[in-house]
Amino acid sequence: MSVIVKDHYGQITLYTKGADSVIKPRVNTRIRNNNMETFDFANSYAKDGFRTLILCKRYIETQEYE
């Protein structure tokens, strides 16, 4: 699930949440490599039977939003 928010400064942000198995492949490789510990924790919890969700955000330029 995703939502786009425009704050009172005009900054547009896309927030996305989903299962770690769905989100991880969609995250930029550089960012994913910097956050491997987070993904490892989520994977570990999932293996233990817990439902895991990852929350991501991305800033969007006005041109892309329009």
Buried (B, 14 or more C-beta within 10 A) or exposed (E): EEEEEEEEEEEBEBEBBBEBEEBBEEBEEEEBEEBEEEBEEBBEEBEEEEEBEBEBEBEBEEEEEE
